[in-house]
Amino acid sequence: MNKFPSLKQLHYLVTLSETHHFGEAAKRCFVSQSTLSSGIQNLEELLDCHLVERDTKAKTLVFTSMGEQVVERARELLACSRDLIELSRCCGDGMEGPLRVGCIPTIAPFLLCGLVQQVNALYPKLNLLLREDTTTNLLAALQHGEMDVLILALPVDIHGMASKVVGRDAFKMVISKQQASSVTMPLHYADLPDKSVFLLEKEHCLTEHAVSACQLTAKEKINPFTATSLHTVVQMVANGLGTTFIPQMAIKHGILENQNLVVIEPPGKDAYREIGLVWRPTSSRVATFEKLGEIVKSLL
């Protein structure tokens, strides 16, 4: 009879890969160090390969190439096991219990408060556990089973995850009132000074979406400074240093209030980003995500 790795062994291995320390991994797993070490050794014997190279004198460890591959597969299996548990919970009302929701920084400040209020009013038994992070980090957390569903700006490479678009968010450009008086409308990028367009860091997908949707191809117009938040680029523009792209949802929620700024249409037609939900294809909570998507859609 074939023997299979236990989820406990896989959990030990994944935790060790996150800590790179047997003692710390054991603490996180609430077991003794010898129990964790023995569990990983049994896993190696079962798979008939070395997963971790140990240097007891130097007290260091290195994952082998096979070990790294097994860790990634172990993450997937642990995520599937969590989905299996959620399946039993969803036999009743899917709109109850904890729901781990991730959202990117260019959406979160303008959407999550309303989302929480609507969920509390419509589904008081549903407990939203929110996390704000970059698209890359959230997708990794979703793949590893640390998140249930994400609210992202699309299109983006979601690495085989399932998704559903729930709305559009138009792009606008903002410029100081003083500069607006010297710019001919409709705006053409050729009329802007070099290095006058301020953008977010590349970690924020809004930059790529805005540049693409608004058809900005002249790289010399982009300022080398990159910001970590929309509020920073708004301040740069408010001080007469240039212009930037702002999503309509941010404008709707007052990001330009008390600023000496003018909103103008960017070059190109129908410039927007799509807002969508993303989840693991193995998740059993699709019905929950559908209802959550309806709320997000209403808020957009």
BELJO-V939517 format. One record per residue. N is the residue number from 1. RES is the residue in three letters. PSI is psi as a letter, one per 40 degrees, with the letter a starting at -180 (NA if undefined). OMEGA is omega in whole degrees, -180 to 180 (NA if undefined). NEAR is the number of other C-alpha atoms within 8 Angstrom. Layout:
# BELJO-V939517
n=N res=RES psi=PSI omega=OMEGA near=NEAR
n=N res=RES psi=PSI omega=OMEGA near=NEAR
This chain:
# BELJO-V939517
n=1 res=MET psi=h omega=-180 near=2
n=2 res=ASN psi=h omega=175 near=3
n=3 res=LYS psi=i omega=-179 near=5
n=4 res=PHE psi=i omega=176 near=5
n=5 res=PRO psi=i omega=176 near=8
n=6 res=SER psi=i omega=177 near=6
n=7 res=LEU psi=d omega=179 near=7
n=8 res=LYS psi=d omega=178 near=6
n=9 res=GLN psi=d omega=179 near=11
n=10 res=LEU psi=d omega=177 near=13
n=11 res=HIS psi=d omega=177 near=11
n=12 res=TYR psi=d omega=-176 near=14
n=13 res=LEU psi=d omega=-179 near=10
n=14 res=VAL psi=d omega=179 near=11
n=15 res=THR psi=d omega=177 near=11
n=16 res=LEU psi=d omega=180 near=11
n=17 res=SER psi=d omega=-180 near=9
n=18 res=GLU psi=d omega=-176 near=7
n=19 res=THR psi=d omega=-174 near=9
n=20 res=HIS psi=f omega=179 near=10
n=21 res=HIS psi=h omega=-176 near=9
n=22 res=PHE psi=d omega=-179 near=11
n=23 res=GLY psi=d omega=-180 near=7
n=24 res=GLU psi=d omega=179 near=8
n=25 res=ALA psi=d omega=179 near=16
n=26 res=ALA psi=d omega=179 near=14
n=27 res=LYS psi=d omega=-179 near=10
n=28 res=ARG psi=d omega=-180 near=8
n=29 res=CYS psi=e omega=179 near=9
n=30 res=PHE psi=f omega=176 near=6
n=31 res=VAL psi=i omega=176 near=9
n=32 res=SER psi=i omega=180 near=8
n=33 res=GLN psi=d omega=180 near=11
n=34 res=SER psi=d omega=178 near=6
n=35 res=THR psi=d omega=180 near=9
n=36 res=LEU psi=d omega=-180 near=13
n=37 res=SER psi=d omega=179 near=9
n=38 res=SER psi=d omega=180 near=8
n=39 res=GLY psi=d omega=179 near=10
n=40 res=ILE psi=d omega=177 near=11
n=41 res=GLN psi=d omega=177 near=8
n=42 res=ASN psi=d omega=177 near=8
n=43 res=LEU psi=d omega=178 near=10
n=44 res=GLU psi=d omega=179 near=11
n=45 res=GLU psi=d omega=-180 near=8
n=46 res=LEU psi=d omega=-179 near=9
n=47 res=LEU psi=e omega=179 near=6
n=48 res=ASP psi=f omega=176 near=6
n=49 res=CYS psi=i omega=177 near=7
n=50 res=HIS psi=h omega=179 near=9
n=51 res=LEU psi=d omega=-176 near=12
n=52 res=VAL psi=h omega=174 near=9
n=53 res=GLU psi=h omega=-175 near=9
n=54 res=ARG psi=h omega=172 near=8
n=55 res=ASP psi=g omega=-173 near=8
n=56 res=THR psi=d omega=-180 near=6
n=57 res=LYS psi=d omega=-180 near=5
n=58 res=ALA psi=e omega=-179 near=5
n=59 res=LYS psi=f omega=178 near=7
n=60 res=THR psi=i omega=177 near=10
n=61 res=LEU psi=i omega=179 near=10
n=62 res=VAL psi=h omega=177 near=8
n=63 res=PHE psi=h omega=176 near=11
n=64 res=THR psi=i omega=177 near=10
n=65 res=SER psi=d omega=178 near=7
n=66 res=MET psi=d omega=179 near=10
n=67 res=GLY psi=d omega=179 near=11
n=68 res=GLU psi=d omega=179 near=10
n=69 res=GLN psi=d omega=180 near=8
n=70 res=VAL psi=d omega=179 near=9
n=71 res=VAL psi=d omega=-179 near=12
n=72 res=GLU psi=d omega=178 near=8
n=73 res=ARG psi=d omega=179 near=8
n=74 res=ALA psi=d omega=178 near=11
n=75 res=ARG psi=d omega=-180 near=13
n=76 res=GLU psi=d omega=-179 near=11
n=77 res=LEU psi=d omega=178 near=8
n=78 res=LEU psi=d omega=177 near=13
n=79 res=ALA psi=d omega=178 near=12
n=80 res=CYS psi=d omega=179 near=11
n=81 res=SER psi=d omega=177 near=8
n=82 res=ARG psi=d omega=178 near=9
n=83 res=ASP psi=d omega=179 near=11
n=84 res=LEU psi=d omega=178 near=10
n=85 res=ILE psi=d omega=180 near=8
n=86 res=GLU psi=d omega=180 near=10
n=87 res=LEU psi=d omega=-179 near=10
n=88 res=SER psi=d omega=179 near=7
n=89 res=ARG psi=d omega=-176 near=9
n=90 res=CYS psi=e omega=177 near=10
n=91 res=CYS psi=d omega=176 near=7
n=92 res=GLY psi=b omega=179 near=5
n=93 res=ASP psi=h omega=-179 near=7
n=94 res=GLY psi=e omega=-178 near=10
n=95 res=MET psi=f omega=175 near=8
n=96 res=GLU psi=i omega=-179 near=10
n=97 res=GLY psi=a omega=-179 near=7
n=98 res=PRO psi=i omega=175 near=8
n=99 res=LEU psi=h omega=-177 near=10
n=100 res=ARG psi=h omega=-174 near=12
n=101 res=VAL psi=h omega=176 near=13
n=102 res=GLY psi=i omega=-179 near=14
n=103 res=CYS psi=i omega=-178 near=15
n=104 res=ILE psi=i omega=-174 near=13
n=105 res=PRO psi=d omega=180 near=11
n=106 res=THR psi=e omega=175 near=10
n=107 res=ILE psi=d omega=-171 near=12
n=108 res=ALA psi=d omega=-176 near=10
n=109 res=PRO psi=d omega=-174 near=8
n=110 res=PHE psi=e omega=-175 near=11
n=111 res=LEU psi=d omega=-168 near=10
n=112 res=LEU psi=d omega=179 near=9
n=113 res=CYS psi=d omega=178 near=8
n=114 res=GLY psi=d omega=179 near=9
n=115 res=LEU psi=d omega=179 near=11
n=116 res=VAL psi=d omega=-180 near=9
n=117 res=GLN psi=d omega=-180 near=8
n=118 res=GLN psi=d omega=179 near=9
n=119 res=VAL psi=d omega=179 near=11
n=120 res=ASN psi=d omega=-179 near=10
n=121 res=ALA psi=d omega=-175 near=7
n=122 res=LEU psi=d omega=-175 near=6
n=123 res=TYR psi=g omega=-174 near=9
n=124 res=PRO psi=e omega=179 near=9
n=125 res=LYS psi=e omega=179 near=8
n=126 res=LEU psi=h omega=-176 near=12
n=127 res=ASN psi=h omega=-180 near=9
n=128 res=LEU psi=h omega=175 near=9
n=129 res=LEU psi=h omega=-168 near=8
n=130 res=LEU psi=i omega=175 near=8
n=131 res=ARG psi=h omega=176 near=8
n=132 res=GLU psi=h omega=-178 near=9
n=133 res=ASP psi=i omega=179 near=10
n=134 res=THR psi=i omega=-180 near=11
n=135 res=THR psi=d omega=-178 near=11
n=136 res=THR psi=d omega=-178 near=7
n=137 res=ASN psi=d omega=-180 near=8
n=138 res=LEU psi=d omega=179 near=13
n=139 res=LEU psi=d omega=177 near=10
n=140 res=ALA psi=d omega=179 near=8
n=141 res=ALA psi=d omega=178 near=10
n=142 res=LEU psi=d omega=179 near=14
n=143 res=GLN psi=d omega=-178 near=11
n=144 res=HIS psi=e omega=177 near=11
n=145 res=GLY psi=e omega=-179 near=13
n=146 res=GLU psi=e omega=177 near=9
n=147 res=MET psi=i omega=179 near=12
n=148 res=ASP psi=d omega=-177 near=13
n=149 res=VAL psi=i omega=-179 near=14
n=150 res=LEU psi=i omega=171 near=14
n=151 res=ILE psi=h omega=-173 near=12
n=152 res=LEU psi=i omega=170 near=12
n=153 res=ALA psi=h omega=-177 near=12
n=154 res=LEU psi=i omega=4 near=9
n=155 res=PRO psi=i omega=175 near=7
n=156 res=VAL psi=i omega=179 near=6
n=157 res=ASP psi=h omega=-177 near=4
n=158 res=ILE psi=e omega=171 near=8
n=159 res=HIS psi=f omega=174 near=4
n=160 res=GLY psi=e omega=177 near=4
n=161 res=MET psi=i omega=176 near=9
n=162 res=ALA psi=i omega=-178 near=9
n=163 res=SER psi=i omega=175 near=8
n=164 res=LYS psi=h omega=176 near=7
n=165 res=VAL psi=h omega=-178 near=9
n=166 res=VAL psi=e omega=179 near=12
n=167 res=GLY psi=i omega=178 near=9
n=168 res=ARG psi=i omega=177 near=9
n=169 res=ASP psi=h omega=-175 near=12
n=170 res=ALA psi=i omega=174 near=11
n=171 res=PHE psi=h omega=172 near=15
n=172 res=LYS psi=i omega=172 near=12
n=173 res=MET psi=i omega=177 near=12
n=174 res=VAL psi=i omega=-178 near=13
n=175 res=ILE psi=i omega=180 near=16
n=176 res=SER psi=i omega=-179 near=15
n=177 res=LYS psi=d omega=-180 near=9
n=178 res=GLN psi=d omega=-180 near=7
n=179 res=GLN psi=d omega=-178 near=9
n=180 res=ALA psi=d omega=-178 near=9
n=181 res=SER psi=e omega=-178 near=6
n=182 res=SER psi=e omega=-179 near=6
n=183 res=VAL psi=h omega=179 near=8
n=184 res=THR psi=h omega=178 near=7
n=185 res=MET psi=i omega=-2 near=5
n=186 res=PRO psi=i omega=-175 near=6
n=187 res=LEU psi=i omega=171 near=10
n=188 res=HIS psi=h omega=-178 near=9
n=189 res=TYR psi=d omega=-180 near=9
n=190 res=ALA psi=d omega=-179 near=5
n=191 res=ASP psi=e omega=-179 near=8
n=192 res=LEU psi=i omega=175 near=8
n=193 res=PRO psi=i omega=175 near=7
n=194 res=ASP psi=i omega=178 near=9
n=195 res=LYS psi=f omega=-177 near=11
n=196 res=SER psi=e omega=180 near=12
n=197 res=VAL psi=h omega=-178 near=11
n=198 res=PHE psi=h omega=-177 near=16
n=199 res=LEU psi=i omega=174 near=13
n=200 res=LEU psi=i omega=174 near=14
n=201 res=GLU psi=i omega=-177 near=9
n=202 res=LYS psi=d omega=178 near=7
n=203 res=GLU psi=d omega=178 near=8
n=204 res=HIS psi=h omega=-176 near=12
n=205 res=CYS psi=e omega=179 near=10
n=206 res=LEU psi=d omega=180 near=9
n=207 res=THR psi=d omega=-180 near=11
n=208 res=GLU psi=d omega=-179 near=9
n=209 res=HIS psi=d omega=-178 near=11
n=210 res=ALA psi=d omega=-179 near=13
n=211 res=VAL psi=d omega=-180 near=10
n=212 res=SER psi=d omega=-176 near=8
n=213 res=ALA psi=d omega=-177 near=10
n=214 res=CYS psi=e omega=172 near=12
n=215 res=GLN psi=f omega=176 near=8
n=216 res=LEU psi=h omega=-179 near=8
n=217 res=THR psi=e omega=-178 near=5
n=218 res=ALA psi=g omega=-175 near=7
n=219 res=LYS psi=d omega=-179 near=6
n=220 res=GLU psi=e omega=179 near=7
n=221 res=LYS psi=e omega=-175 near=12
n=222 res=ILE psi=h omega=177 near=12
n=223 res=ASN psi=h omega=-179 near=12
n=224 res=PRO psi=d omega=177 near=5
n=225 res=PHE psi=h omega=176 near=6
n=226 res=THR psi=h omega=-176 near=9
n=227 res=ALA psi=i omega=178 near=10
n=228 res=THR psi=e omega=-180 near=7
n=229 res=SER psi=i omega=177 near=9
n=230 res=LEU psi=d omega=-180 near=10
n=231 res=HIS psi=d omega=180 near=7
n=232 res=THR psi=d omega=-179 near=9
n=233 res=VAL psi=d omega=177 near=13
n=234 res=VAL psi=d omega=179 near=10
n=235 res=GLN psi=d omega=177 near=8
n=236 res=MET psi=d omega=-179 near=11
n=237 res=VAL psi=d omega=-179 near=16
n=238 res=ALA psi=d omega=179 near=12
n=239 res=ASN psi=e omega=173 near=7
n=240 res=GLY psi=f omega=-176 near=10
n=241 res=LEU psi=e omega=-180 near=8
n=242 res=GLY psi=a omega=-178 near=12
n=243 res=THR psi=i omega=178 near=12
n=244 res=THR psi=i omega=177 near=13
n=245 res=PHE psi=h omega=179 near=11
n=246 res=ILE psi=h omega=177 near=11
n=247 res=PRO psi=i omega=-177 near=11
n=248 res=GLN psi=d omega=-178 near=10
n=249 res=MET psi=d omega=178 near=11
n=250 res=ALA psi=d omega=178 near=11
n=251 res=ILE psi=d omega=180 near=10
n=252 res=LYS psi=d omega=-177 near=7
n=253 res=HIS psi=e omega=166 near=7
n=254 res=GLY psi=e omega=-178 near=7
n=255 res=ILE psi=d omega=-179 near=8
n=256 res=LEU psi=e omega=-178 near=8
n=257 res=GLU psi=h omega=179 near=5
n=258 res=ASN psi=f omega=176 near=4
n=259 res=GLN psi=i omega=-179 near=6
n=260 res=ASN psi=g omega=-171 near=7
n=261 res=LEU psi=i omega=177 near=11
n=262 res=VAL psi=h omega=178 near=9
n=263 res=VAL psi=h omega=179 near=8
n=264 res=ILE psi=i omega=178 near=8
n=265 res=GLU psi=h omega=177 near=9
n=266 res=PRO psi=i omega=174 near=10
n=267 res=PRO psi=i omega=-177 near=10
n=268 res=GLY psi=i omega=-177 near=8
n=269 res=LYS psi=h omega=172 near=5
n=270 res=ASP psi=f omega=179 near=5
n=271 res=ALA psi=h omega=-178 near=11
n=272 res=TYR psi=i omega=169 near=12
n=273 res=ARG psi=i omega=177 near=14
n=274 res=GLU psi=i omega=176 near=12
n=275 res=ILE psi=h omega=-176 near=13
n=276 res=GLY psi=i omega=174 near=14
n=277 res=LEU psi=i omega=-179 near=14
n=278 res=VAL psi=h omega=-180 near=13
n=279 res=TRP psi=i omega=178 near=12
n=280 res=ARG psi=h omega=179 near=11
n=281 res=PRO psi=d omega=-178 near=6
n=282 res=THR psi=e omega=-176 near=6
n=283 res=SER psi=i omega=179 near=11
n=284 res=SER psi=e omega=-174 near=9
n=285 res=ARG psi=f omega=-178 near=10
n=286 res=VAL psi=d omega=179 near=7
n=287 res=ALA psi=d omega=177 near=7
n=288 res=THR psi=d omega=-180 near=9
n=289 res=PHE psi=d omega=179 near=10
n=290 res=GLU psi=d omega=180 near=8
n=291 res=LYS psi=d omega=177 near=8
n=292 res=LEU psi=d omega=178 near=8
n=293 res=GLY psi=d omega=178 near=11
n=294 res=GLU psi=d omega=178 near=9
n=295 res=ILE psi=d omega=179 near=11
n=296 res=VAL psi=d omega=179 near=11
n=297 res=LYS psi=d omega=-180 near=9
n=298 res=SER psi=d omega=-180 near=6
n=299 res=LEU psi=d omega=179 near=8
n=300 res=LEU psi=NA omega=NA near=8
